[in-house]
Amino acid sequence: MVAAVRAIINDPVERRAYLARLKFLATGTEGVQAWSLEYRAGLHGRFAVPAERITRDAEVVVKSPATGAHNPLSHLYEPRYVYRLSDTVVSTVSGATLMCGTSEPPFFVRESIPWPFESVLVHGLEIPEVEKVESHFTDPMTIFPTTRNYYHWLIEDLPMVLRANQAVPISRLLSFGPGITDRHRIVANRLAVKLTPSPLVVHLQDHVVAGRASDSFFVHPQDFSMLAEFGKSVVSGLMEPGQDYPERLYVSRGKSRRPLANEDELEALLASAGFAIVHLEELPWIDQITLFQNARVIVGPHGAGLANLVFANPGSKVVELTVGYMFNRCFEWISTVAGHRYFPVEADSLPATSSAKSLFHHVQELID
């Protein structure tokens, strides 16, 4: 709790998300309507929306293996597009977009965020306001969100930028200035696109938007492929010949707000079995990518660091230590799409007096 309060006080991105939640509780969406561009497609007259569709990803269904430890998962990915929109007002933190170039009042574009508009309270979405626009841009632009959660940034936000850049030659990426990280700079440098620190709300005359469906916990197969290839391109030439990397990784949460019970003891046991214990929050992004690309066995509690599984080679063994109160199956799904061998272990169901040893032996049985 103390760490969360400190983040709200010191981190401008976290603070804006917290204030957005308070504002929503007090005033709701203030009458702003939310529309899907695809729902409005084909309508005429005052209901027509001037949205140019540049590229289209076809509908696809993916299913997880029936041999998994849980009931099989399946997900329908609806068709999605890269759009070119005129006259939008946008949040540079989230990419949340208001469509202004119509005969009706500005409306929220559902495809501009990866989760339902109705979950605004959960995600701390700040709906941009036309009256608060601070800068105007006329060249083709894409927003590069400054989402703090690494999973959502890597799995949802970065693919949006890669898709947009692939579809249209972009002159600049816009990001909320105080939220820009080294990761943003690495991406911009690799894409050879200028990264521009921007105020919170901007007006775009030529807005390139990689439309996103409600696939928040289901990485799109195309996005996975783009991320895997991007990871290879980023580290290409950086690895020294003959340099050894650990084949067994344990992704520790020992220094996070939600460490695993008895994690120190578990780490000592795993280290004795040849695991490298890594604290990803202390490592540069390129080092994280390199570690996952070279690992063959990856073990860790449920946490955002496991999003780096998109960089691991197909066939890697993944053991996720799940904790019921914060468990979802997003990393199982990444493993499905990536072709990893995934094993969940319910860490909170093991006897508290011997949980570290029980977990260690369970992990050993799964990977040997």
N, C-alpha and C positions, 0 to 999 in steps of 0.2 A: 504494500500500500504506500509506504514512504517513497519507494522508487517511482511509483506511478505519479504521485503528487509532484515529485521533483522534476519528472519529465514534462509535466504540464506547465510548470513554472519556467523551466529553462529552455524548452524546445519549442520554437515558434510554430512548427508544423503540428505537434501534439496539442499545443495550446489552441490553435485554430479549430482542430477537430473537437476538442472539449467544448469550446464556445459554440460551435455549430450544433452540438447536441442540446445545449441549454436553450439556444434560440429556437430549435425545433420544438422542444417541450413547451416553450412559452407561446409561440406563434404559429406552429405548424409550417406548412409550405407557403403560407401567405397567398394562397390562391393560384400558385403557379401550376399549370397543367403539365403532365408528362405524356409524351407521345412517342411511339415507335415510328421511325422513318418508313419501315416496311409496312406497318399498318396503314400509313398515309399514302403509300405508293399507289398510283393509278387514280387517285382522287383528283377532281378538277375544280376549277373556280376558286373560291376563297379557301378551299381546303387543300389545294395543291401545295406541295412543298418542293422548292427548287433544289433537289439533292442529286448531284451527279454521282452515279455509281461507276467506279473505275475498275475494280476487280471484284470477283465473287468466289467465295469458297463454298463448295457444294455441301449439302446435307450428308452427314455420316453418322453411323452408329458404331460405338466401340463397346465391347464386353470384356470383363475381366475373366481370367481362367476359372473354370468351375471347380478346380482342385484347390483353390485358396482356402485359408483357414476360416474366412467369413463367408457369408452368402455372396454369390457373385454380384458384381456391380455391372451396370450398363448405363450408357449415357447417349442421348440423342443430341448431336451438335446441329443446330439449325443453320441454314445458309447464312453467311455473313458477308459483308461488303466493306470495301474501303470507299469512303465518300469524299467528295469535294464540295464543301458548303460555303456559301457566301453570307456574310453579315451574321457572325455569331459572337456571343459573349461567353467567356470561358474562365473557369478556375484553373490556375496554373499548378495548384496542388494536386487535384484529382482528375483534371480533364473534363469535369462536369460541364455540360454545354447547354446554353440557351440558344434556340433558333430564333433569330430576329427578322430574317428577311422574308416575312410573309405579311398578309393583310390582317392577321390576328395578333393578339398580344404575344410576346415572347413565350415559347414553351420549352420545356426540358426535353432534351433528346435522350431517350432511354439507351440507345446504343453507345452513348459516350462513357458509360461506366459498366463494369463487369458484373454487377449484382443488381438486384431489383431496386428500383427507385424507392419502393416502400420501406426498404431497410435503412433509410437515411439515419435513423437514430443509432443503430448498431455501428455503422461505419463512420459516423461523425461527418457526413457529407455536408459541405458548405455550398448551398445553391448560389451560384453567382447572381449578382444584381446589376442590372444595366446602369443604375445610378452610380455604381462604385467603380466603373471602368477607369483605369489609370493610364493605360497605354493603348495605342492603336497600331496595327500592323497591316500591310497590304500585300506583302509577298507570300508565297505558299508556306504555311507554317504547320507544325504539329506540336502539340503539348507533350512534354516529357514529365509525367507526374512525379511528385516528390514524396510518395507514400512511404511512411516510416517502416511499416512491416515488410521485412525482406521477402517473405513468401509472395505477398500480393504484388510487390514491386517487380520481382523476377518473373513470376508466372503470368501476371496479367498486364502490367504496364510496359515492360520492356518489349514483349512481342508486338504490342500495338505500335510502338515506334518502328520496329523492324519492318512490319507489314506496310506501314505508311511510307517509309523511305523506299521500299521496294516498288511501290506503286507509282509514286510521283517524286520527281527531283525536288527535295525540300531545301529551302534556302537557310532555314534556321529551326532549331528546337528551342522551345520556350519552357522554362522551369521557374517555379517560385524561388526567388533568389536565396532566402535563408535556408531552403531545404536541399540545395544542390550538394551532392556528395562526390567523392572520387569516382564512384561507379558511373554517375552521369557523365563525367568528363572522359572516362575511358570509352564509353559507348560513342559519344560524339566524335572523339578523336578517330575511332575505328571507322565510323561511317563518313568521316571527312565532312561533317556538318557543324556549323557554328552553334554553340550552346549559349543562349542568351539569358542571363538572370533577369527575371521579370517580376512585376508586382503581382498581387494576388489575383486581380480580375483584369482581363484584357479583352479588347475588341479585335476580331480577326475578319478581314475582308476575304481572305482565301484560306480556308481552314481544311486541312487534310485530316480526316478522322478515320482510323481503323475501327470499324464498328464492332462492338463487343456484345455478345449475348450473355445470358445469366449462367455462365460456366465457371463461376468463381472457384470451385474446388475440383474442377475437371479440366486439367490442362488439355488444350486442343492439340491433336496429333501434329498439325502443321506448325503450331507454336513450339512444340517440343523439338521438332526437326530444326527450326530456325535457331532456337536457343543452343542446341547441341553444336550446330555448325558455327554459330557465333563464338561459342566458347573455344572451339578449336582455333578459330582465326585469331582470337585475342592472344592466346598463349603461343601461337606458332612462332618458332624461332627463339623463344625465351628460355626454354629448357636446355640446360647445359648437357652436352654429350656425356653419357656415363653417370649422370646424376641419379641417385636412387631415391625413390619415393615409397612411402609405406603402402603395402598392399592391404593392410587391415587398419581401418579408421574407427575410432569411437568419437562421436560428436557429443562433447560434454555440454551439459546445461548447468554445471556446477557454479558458474559465475552469473547465472541469470536470476530473474525474479522467481522462476519456478523450477528449482533444481529437483532432480529425482531423489527420493529417499535413499539414504546410504550410498550415495553416488561415489563418494571418495573410495569406499571399500571396493565397490564394483570396478572402478577405474584401475585400482591396484591389481586386481585379479586379471583384468583384461590386458593390462600392460605386460604382465608375466607371460601372457599367451601371444605376445607379439603385436599387440594393438598399439598404434600411435594415438594418444589422447590429444584431441585438438579442441581449442576454444575458438570457434570461427569468428566471434565478435572481435578478436584481437588480431586477426589476420587480414592483410590486404585482399581485395576481391580476386585479383589474379591468382594469388596463392591458394585461395579456396577452390577456384576452378581447377587448378593444376592437381591439387590433392584428390579431388573427386574423379578426375579423368584417369588417374593412375591407380586408384583403389580397386580392389576386387571384392572386398567384404566391407560393408559399411553398417555400423551399429549405432543407434542413438535413441534417446527419448524423443517423443513427438515434439517438434519445434521447427521454427522457420528455417533453421540451417539445413534441414533435410531437403529443402527446395533445390539444393545443389545437385540432387540426384539427376537432374536433367543433363548434367555434364558427365555423369558416369557412363562407362561403356556398357552396352547391352550385355545381359548375362551376369552382371554384378549381383552378389548376394546382399540383400538389404534386410536387416532385422530392426524393426521399429518397436521400441519399448513404449507401449501405450499406457496412458493414464486416463481412466474413465471420465473424469470431470472435464477434460479438455480435449477429448479424442474425436477426430473425424478421420475420414479415410482418404484424404488428399494425397498422402505419400504412397499409399497403396495404388492409387490411380496413376500417379507419375510412373511408378514401377511397371504398371500394366502397359502404359503407352510406350515406355522406354525399352521394354523387354527384359527387365530385371527379375530376379527370383526373390520374391517378397515374403517375409515371415513376420507376422505380428506376435508380440509377447505381451500379455497383460501384466504389466509390472505391479499394478496395485492389487492384484488378486493373490500374490504370493505371501507366505507367512512373514510378518514384519520382523521376527527375530532372526530370520535367515535369508532375507530377501536378496541381498547381494550375492551370496553363494548360490542361491537357487537360480537367480537370473543368469549368473555366469555359466553354470552347468547347462542351463537351457539353451543359451546362445551357442555354446560349444557343440551341443548335439545338433543344432540346426545347420551350422556352417561346415561341420566335418563330413 
